[in-house]
Amino acid sequence: MMLFIASVAGFSFASIALATPFHLNTRQNASSPCALVSASAAAQTAAAVPTVPAQLAYDCITSVPFNKSAALSLLDAIVPYFRWQSTTAFLKDPPEEYIEKIQDAVDVWGGLESIKSKVEGSSYANEFEFGWALYRLLQSTHDGHFVFIPDVIGTVFNWARPIPLVSVSEDGKALPKPYVYPDVLASSLGNASFTPSAISTINGQNAKEYLENWAQYGSLQDRDALYNNVFYELAVVSLGPSGAGMGSFTGGGRGRWVSTNRQFLCQLDLILTIPTKVYPGPTTELGFENGTTTTYNNYAKVLVSFAGVTDGESLYKKCTPAPGYPPPIFKESHNLIGGYYLEGDYSDVAVLSVPSFVSLDSAEIPFQQVSEQFLAAARAAGKKKLIVDVSANGGGTILQGYDLYKQLFPALIGYAAGDRFRAFESTNIIGKKFSNVAEGLPRVLETSNDTLLELEYDVVSSVFNYQTDMTTDGKNFPDWPAKFGPVHQHGDNYTNLFRWNLSDILTPLNSGGIYVHGYSNITNSTQPFPAKDVVVVTDGYCASTCTIFSELMRQRAGVKYISLGGRSKPGITQAVGGVKGTNNFPWDYIQYLAQYTVTNISTAAEGAELNATELGQYWSNVPFDRMAIGSAINVNFRDGIRDGDDTNTPLQFVYEPADCRILYTKEMTVDVTAIWKAVADSAWGATNRCVAGDLGGYGKRELRRGFREKRWEDRALERRMEVWRRGLSVKDYPLDVFTDPRQTLNGNGIMYP
């Protein structure tokens, strides 16, 4: 296997030291596509990320010759990891409502065989064509936990367009239309002498159809959530370079990056969307309703020139700006969670913005503390209503989702669904061995004995130790077979259902250091708001841990959900549009589990026997050599099964409409409080902004209107908000936000674009 150290003029690939079987052949004349890329990138000495025309990058990457033997080696090496994907049987044969309202069926194993057949027949014209087929197989499942990005697809180039779009309704009732965001921004802030015109065509195609088709390249499952993800959104931009950028139309993509620290391998659960892998063509032509047209040159970001950089400026060493967000009452320094008050007629409304459950290893406790402090402050300040905004929330630390729910509803049961995973040879062998070893170890949080602490991390607190979890009726499993099953259903084998033991003394090992409210050492909590005075709003991006939180909020607390935006179609939309699996596993963690079982907790004789089983198939590093630099390889390990669902259908395949749908307006793309006020009006006010569904079950009332005696805190807030709005400027809204691949993101769930 050759090293990817091609001597492209102006690049230094040697520092990457990436072993890969594909190779950019640069021993060509100076006018070859790759040579031209090399020369162009080398000349951009001041650019952090060199860029080249999209067509040139495409011509270069498609000149990489197809390597049949390497392709076959890769396909053979990924099979063991595909077995860990929990949903393949349901993807092949999903419920009728899923096909009707969400996505088509996908035969993962059949698709893999089809790709292998084409490889064996040398039917792929180049390496990119093969890599694209493999990438699309996983992406077409619309499961943000099921991800593999081949090197040829994600290592060298990412595609981008130079202009972000928004989709807005003129009056909040008319169906939304796409607009160029800088036009809307200038018009909204009074700096434009023209009226923005809606986009009618893109590259000669009806704009609505083009954007709906483009949206399907994302990894969310709901089509309206996918459509929202195409556009610029304040909640996403608030996450800065750690978020999805300016929407998938521009080439934005957000997902996860997981370190080899075992602590984070189990605790993180979030969505992955990487639309930047899709080649958008050399140009994009926008046709407008006023009869004008504009053509933009698409480009590609040349990633390999800085893939080895380790000292780049880190987003997490400074406070991230959040354009369009008002002054916070409390805020986590990376905008992962923040508390806000509304003013004037809405002064009895508090807003908890949670665009992510993802945290740095140093931010888990601050994340929890912000919600604690804000909810207590809001109650003390006399706030009567609470909006929880989970827009842009792709998931994160699993137990942070449980914890926030228990902060809001401490007296309610802490579960709404059970978990399960595929029951097959690998999971059974690992479970037997881990459980056997754990039976001889104490279940204590030992911090003074490094050897014992390591075993607690690796074995005792593992899901493969039957003592870690509980049955769905709150009892302990007596042994590993009682947990493992297997239970045969829908043509596959699964474990018995189980739940997190939230009272477990080892909870901090799976949560980044926190305990869950209502359990262990955090038992004194007061419910801050009645359920009827709480509403959740989402853009549909809600996925992974966000779906766990939402299942608890809706099924246990009965909280109403509002969905924003969606396609230019009438009717209700889903509030939770991302992957609803309850835990993803990185492939390197799966490999670690197998190898650890063979070498670390087995005798030499036992290890030899285990190597003759499936566990002997996890030694190859080919999948990791062939993955895109900085990307993650994941499977959905656990399904969530709703309590009371006798069909045991994974939540991923359950359609669930929101209670109310509100359309974005132009104002909402500039000032996030416009969203929150529309939510407050619809939930508790006199004006119903719902274009589908309604929140009438809450009992509407007038918000605070007209003149009244104001507390000094209210008057101070109004002054701050007035100053903030007066100071809004076009320059405050970044139009160049891309996920930053130079950051060292140990466990915070962020992935390169």
N, C-alpha and C positions, 0 to 999 in steps of 0.2 A: 504494500500500500504506500503510495507516494505521499510526501508531505505537501500541503497546500502552501508552498513558498514560492509561487511563481514570481519571477523577477520582472513584474510589470513596472516600467519606468515610473518613478515617483512614489511607488507604494513600498511599504515595508511589511510584507506578509510574514517574514521570518519570526517576528515577535508574537504572532498569533499562535504559531506552532500547532496548527490544526491538522490532524491527520484526516485526510479525506481522499476518496478515490476519484473525485472529479477535479479537473485541472484546467485553468484558463490558459489555453495555448497562445502564448504571446510571441512565439517565434514566427511572426508573420511580418508582412510589410507594414510600414508605418501608418498605412491607411486602413488597416483592419479595425473592426469595431472595438475590440478590447484594447488595442494600442491607442486608439483615439480617447477612450475612457481614461487610460493611464496618463496620457499627456494632459488631458483637461484637469484631472484631479491633482496632478502634480503642480499645476500652475496656480491652484487655489490655496496658496500657502496660508492665507489669513482666515480661511473658512474652517470652523470646527467640524462641519460635515460637508465635504465636497458634494456638488450636485452636477449631473450631466443630463442632457436631453433624454426623455423617456425612451424614445425610439432607439437611440444609440445604445443605451443600457440593455434594452431588449435584444437588439441584434448581437450584442456581446454575449449575453448569458445563453442565448439559444445557439451560439456557435460552439458551446462545450459539447464534445462528443459523448455519445451514450456508451456507458460501460456496463455490459451485460452481466459479467461475473460479479461485479460489485453490487449491482442491483439485486441479483438473486441472493447474495449474502445478506443484504439488508432485509429483504423480505422474510428470509428464514429467521433472522435474529429478532424481528419484532413480534413474531407469533406468540411467544410466551407472555408478552406484556398485553397483547390484545385480549388474552384470556381473563385478565383482571377487570376488563370493562364490564360493568354490571348490566348494561342495558341492551346488549346485542340481540337478544331474543325478542324484546319488545320493539326495538328499532325495525326489525325485519317484519314483524306482525303487530303494528300498533293498534290501539283502539280506533274505531271508525271516526269518533269525534276528533281525535288527534289529526287524522288524515284530512278531515273536512275543514278544520279550523286552524290547524297549526302547521304541520309539515308533512311531506311525503314519507313513505317507508324507505328504509335504507338497509340493504343486505350487506353488512360489513364484511362477513366472511366470504360471501360470494364475490363482493367487489375486490377483495384482496386476491382471490383466486383469478379473477379476470385480469388484474394487473400482472400477476405472475405469468399468466399465459401469454400476454403480450410481450413481456420481457423475454420469455423463452423463445418466442418467435421473432425476436429482434425487431419488433414493430414500432418502437419509439425512435423518432428521428434524432433526438438529442437528449441530453441529461435533464434539461429543464422540463421537457415534455413528460418524462417519467416522474420526476419529482412533483410536478404539478398534479399528476393523476393521483399519486399517493396522498398529497396534501388535501386535495379535494374530497377524497374518500372520507377522511375523518371530518373535514369541515362540513360536509353535506349532512352529517348527523345532527348538526346544530346543538351539540352538547359541548359547552365551553370547557368541560373537564377532559374531553377526549381529544388530545392534541399531539400531533407530531409534525414538525416543520423541517423538511429535509434541507440540508445545507445549500443546495443549489437554489432553493426557493427563498431562503431567508438570510443567508450569510452575506451575500455580496451587495444586493440592491434592495431598496424599498421604493415603491412608486408613490408619487404624490401629485396633486393638483395645486395650483397656487392660490385658489380662491375658495373660501368657505361659504356654505349656504345655510339658510334657515328656512323652516317651513312654518308659516304663520297664517292665522285667520285674520281677516280685516277687522272683524268686529267680535270675535270670540264665538260666533255662531256659524258663519259661512265656512265651507270646507277650506282647509289650508292650501296654500300655494307656496312653491319654493321661490326664494329671493336670494340675491347676492347679499351676504351679511354686511359687508362694509357700506352698501347703499342704505340698508335699514339702520345701521348704527349712526351714520351721518345724519340721516333724516330724523331719527329719534332724538338726537341731542342738539338739533337745531342748527347743524352746520352745513346743510345741503340746500342748494337752490333748485332741486329737482324732486320729483316724486318717484320713489322706487317702483319699478315695473316688475311684475311677476315673470318668472321664467316659463316659457311655453314649450320649448324644445331643447334637447341636449343631443348634440351630434345628429341633428335632423330627426330624432325620435321624440315622440311625446314625452315631456319631462316626467310626468307622473309614472308612466310605464318604465322609463329608463331608471328612475331612482328606486322604484320598487324592485326591479331586477338587480340593480347594483346592491341594494340592501341585503339580498339573499346570500351574498358572499360573507356575511358576518356569522358569528357563532352563537348568537342568541337564538332561541327557538320560536318566539312569538314574532309574527311578521310586522306588527305595529311597533314593537320595541326595536326591531331591526331597522325600521324606517326612521325612527327618531335618532338612531345611532349614526345616521348618515350626516346629521347636521350639527352646527355649532350650538353648544349648550353651556350656560353659565356654570351649572353644577359640575360638569365634566372639566371645564377649563379651570375651575377653582383648585383642582388637584395638580395643576401645573404640568411639568414634564413627566410626572408620575401617572398622569391620566391618559385619556384617549385622544388628547389633542383637540382638533377642531372638527371632528367627525370623519366618518369613513370616506366621504366624498373627496376630502382633501388628502386622504392617506393616513388618517389617524387610526391608531389601534391600541388597545389596552388589554392587559391580561396579567400574567403572573410570572414572577421569577422567584425560585425557591432555592435557598442555600442548602448545603449538605448538613446543616445543623439539624439534628433529628427533632429538636424541640418544635421547629416550625414545619417539619414535614407532615406532622399529624394535625396541627392546629389550624392550618390555613385551608380555606375552601372558597374558591372564587372563580369568576368567569374569565375566559380567554377569548378575545376577539382580535383578529389580526387581518383586517381587510387590506392592509398595505401590501400584501403579497399579490394582489390582483393587478395585472398590467392594464392601465386605463387607456392605452393608445397614445400616439404622439401628441395629440392636441385634444382640447375639449371646446366645442363650439356651443355657446348658449344663445338661444333665440328668445327674445322677450316679447311680451304681449303688446308693447308699443311699436313693434315692427323692426326693432334694431337687433343686431347680432354682435357678439363679441367672441373672439377666439383666443384661448389661453394655451400656452405651451406647457405641456406636462413635463415632469422631470423625475429623476431618480436620485435618491440619496445613496451615496457610495459609502457603505457601512464599514468595509474592511480597512479603510485607512485609519480608523481610530478604534478598532475592536480591542486592541491591546492596551488602550489607555486606562490607567488605574487611578490617576490623580486628578480627574476632571472635577469641576465644581459640582458639589452635591446639592441637590435641591433641599436635602434635609438638614443642611447647616444654616439655613436661613428661613425666615417666615415666608411662606408662599403667598403671593398676592391672590386675591379672589375678586376679580372684577365683577361689578354688579351686585356685590353683597354689602349690606349695611354694616355699621359698627357692631361688633359682637358684644354680648354680655360675658360669655366665656367661649374660648375657642382653643382647640388643640393646635399646636404650632404649625402642623402640616395640613390643616384644613380637613382632617379626617372626621372631625365632629365639631360642631359649634352651636351655641345657643344664642337666640336673637329675640327681641321684643318688637312688636309692631306698635305704631303710634296712632294718635288721633282717634278716629272712630273705632280703631281696631286695638286699642291699648290694653284690652284684657286678653289678648292673644299672645302666646309664647310659641316660638318655633325652634325645634331641635333639628338641625340639619346634619344628616349622617350620610355623606356621599361615599363612605367606605367603612367597612369593618376591618380593613387592613391596617396593621400597625407595624412600626419598626419594633425591634426587640426592646428598645428603650422607651417605647411609647405606649405599651399595653396598659400600664397603670395610669398614665396621664389620660389616655382615651377613656378609661372607666371613670376617672375623677371628674372629667368635664361634664359628663351626664349627671353624676351625683351632685355636683355643685350647682349646675344650672337648674335642675329640677327643684332642688331645695330653694334656690333663689327665686324662681318663678312662683313657687307656692307662697313664699314669704312676701313677695311683691303683690300678691292678690290676683295673679293671672288666673283666669277661669277656663281658658281653652288652650289646647296644645295641638299644634301641627307637627308631625314628624315627617320630614322630607328625606326620602331615601333615593332621590334622583341620582343617577350615575353610580349607584352602589353595586359593584360587581362581586361583593362578598369580602371574605377576609378570615379573621380568627373566629373559629366556630363558636367558642364559648363566650365571646363578646356579644354574639347575637342572642344567646340565652340570657346573658347578664342584663342587657338593656331591657329586654322584655320583663325580666323579674324586677328591675328597678321601677318599671311603670306599673306592674301588677304583681306585687309581692305575695298576695294571698292566693293567687290562682295557681293551678297545677303547672308544673314547669315543662310539660311535654305535650306535643300535639301529633306526633308521628313516631313510628319506630324505624330503626335502621336495619339493613341487611346487606350482605355482599354475596358474590358468587361462591358457591361451595364446590370446589374442585380440588384436584390433587395437591397443588401448591399451597393453597390456603389451609388445607387440612393438615398437611405435614408441619407447616410453620406453627399453626395453632397448637397442635399436640406438643411440639417441642417447647414452645414458649410457656405453655400452661404448666408443663411438667417442671420446668426450671423455676417458675414463679412460685409454685407450691412450697418450695423450700426456702423462700425468702420472705422477710417481714414486709408488710405493706405500711411503710412509714416514710415520711419525707425526710430523708437523711441527707444532710448537707456537709457533715464533717468527715464522712468516709467516702472518698472519691470512687472507690471500686463499687461500693453499694449504690451510690448515686447513679453511676453509669448503668448498672443493671436495672435500677428503677426507671431510668429514661428509656432504655432499650427494650426491656422485657416486661417488668412488673406493671407498668402503666400502659402497655400496648393493648390494642384491640384484640390481639391474638392470645391474650391471657384472659380466660373466661371470667376471672374474678374482677376484671376492670368494669364490666357493664352489668346491667340488670335486665331482667325480663320485662316485658311491657306491663306486667302487673306489679312491678316494683320489687321482685324477689331476686335473690342471688342465683346464678346458675350453679348447679352442683358440680359440674365438670365440663370439659371441652366438648364431648359429644352432644351434651344438652344444648349447647349454644350452636354448634356447627350444623346439626341436623344430619343430612340435608333434607330440604323441603323441595319437592318437584312441582314446578308450576310454569305454565306457559312455555313448555318445551325446554326448560333449563332447571338447574339446581341452585338453591339459595340456602343461606343459613336461616335459622329461626330469627324472628324479630328481636331486637335488643335496643336498649336505650343507654345514653350516658348516665353514669352515676354521678350526679352533680354534687353529691356530698362527699365524694372521694377525697381523701387526704392528699392524693397525688394530683389533684386537679391543676395546680400551678405548672406541672410539667407538660400539660397539654394546652395551656392557655397563655403562655408567656409570662406567667407570674401572678395572675389574678385568681381569686375565688369568685364564684357566682353568688350574687345577692340571694339571700334566702336559704343559703346552704353553708355548711362548715362554719367559718367564723364571721359571716356577715348575715345576721338573722334579724336585726332590728331595722325594718324599713316601713315607711308610711306611703300608701298609695298617693301619688301627687295629684292625679286627675281621675275623675270617674270615666269609665270607658265611653260614655255618650259624649264626653267633652274632648275626646281624642280622635284625630283623623290622620291617616297616613296618605301622603302623595308621592307618586313615583312616575318616572318617565318610561317605565317598562324594563329598564336595564337591570333591575333587581335580579340578582342571581346568587346561587350558592348560599353562603351564610345569610345573605339578605332574604332568601326564600325561607330559610329556617325561622328567622325572626318573623317573617310575614305569616307563616303558617301558625305560629303561636299567637300573633296579634289577632288574626282573623278567626281562627277556629276556637281558641280558648277565651280571648277577651271580647270577641265580637266587634272589633274596631273596623270602621268603614275605610275603604280604600278608594282613592281617586287616581285615575290614570291620566297622563298628560299626552297631548299630541296624537301621534299615530298617522296612518295613511290618510290620504284625501278621500275617505269613504265614510258614509254615515254609520252610526251604530256604536255599540259599546266595544271596548278593547280590554285586553288583559292588563292587570296591574303588574304581574310578575311575569316577565318575558324572557328571563335567562334560564340557565340550567338549574334544575331543581334537585339534582343529586346532592347528597348531604356530606360528601367528603371526596376529594380527589387525592390520588396517590401519584407522585412523580415516579417515573420509571427507575431512576437511580435509587430511590428508596426501596422499590420492589426488589431490585438487584441486591441492595444491601441486606434486606430481610433474608433473602435466599442464601446469600453467601455467609451471613452472620450465623444462620442456623447450622450450616455445614461446618464452619470453621471455628466459631467462638464458643458455642454451647454444646458441642458434640465431641465425643472422643474420636480418635483417628479412624477407628473401625466403623463407628456410627457415621462419620462423615463420608467414608467410602460408600457405604450403603445408600446414604441420601443422594450422593452424586449419581447414582444409577436411576434415581427418580426424576421427576420434572425439575427438581432443584438444580440438576446438572445442566440445565439449559440457560442459566442466567449468568454464565461466565463471560460471554462474548461482549465486547465493548463496541461492536459495530454500530448499534443504534446511537450511541453517544458520540462516536466519531462522525456520524452522518447527520446529526441534528444541527440546525442553524445556530451560529454563535449567539449566546445570550438568550436563547429561547428556552422553553420548558417542554418536557414531554410528560404527559399526564394521561391517566385514565380516570373515569368516574368509578370509585371504589365502592361507595355505599349508595344504595337507593333509600329514599324516604317513602314510607308507606303510611298514609293518613290513618289515624286511629279510627276504628270502626269500618274501614274499607275491607269488606270480606273478599273482594276480588284481588287484593294485594297488588294493585296496579301502582307502579312507581309514579310519584308525583310529577315527574318529567313528562308524563303522558296524560296528565289530567288538565283539561281546559277549565279555567276559572275566570270569568269576567270581573272587571272592577265594579264597584257600586256606582261610580259616576265617571264620566269622561269630560275633561276640560281641554279645549284647544289652546295652543299657544297663540299669543298675539305679539305684535312687534314690540310692545312695551316689555313683555316678559323676557325677551332676548337681551334686554339692556339692564333691567332692574328686577332682581329675583323677588322682591317684595310684592311685585304685581301678581306673581303666581300665588304667593301665600295669601294675599287679600282675596283673590278669586276663590281660593279654597275656603277661606273663612266665610265669605259671602254665601257660598253654596252649602256649607255644612251647618252654619248657625245664623246666617243673616237673612235679609229679605230678598236678595237677588240670587236666583239660581243660575249659575254659570255652566251647569252640566248640559252638554249637547246630547248625551245619552245617559240613561240611568238617573238616579237622584239620591239624595241623602235625607229624604223626608222622614225616615224612621227615627232620626235624631230629634225631631221637633224643632222647627226653625224659630228663631227669635231675632229681634233687632239687636245688632251690635251697638255699642255705645255711640250715640248720635248727638250732634248739636252741642250746645253749650252745657257745661257742667263744671263742677268744682274739680280742679285737677291737682293731683299731688305734685310736689316739686320734682319727683323722679320722672313723672310723665312729661312735664314741661321741659326738663333737661333733655330727655330722649328726643322730643320733637325738635329741639334746637339742633341736636347732633345730626338727626336725620335730614333736616333742612340744609345744614352745611354740607353734608355728604352728597346730597343730590345736586346742589349747586356746583359742586366740584367735579361732577362726572364729566369725563372728556373722552373723546374717541381714542386718544393715545393710551388710555387706561385698559383698553380691551385688546389683548394680544392676538395677532393674526399669524403668529409663527410658532404656535405651541406644538411641539412634537415630543413624544416620549424620549427621554434622554438615556441612551445606551451606555453613557460613560459612568453612570452612577454605580456604586457598589451597594446593592439593595439586599442586604442579608435578611431574608425572611419577611419582607413587607408585602409580598404578593404582587409586585410590579414586574412587568416584562417589557423587553424592548419592542419597538414597533415592528 
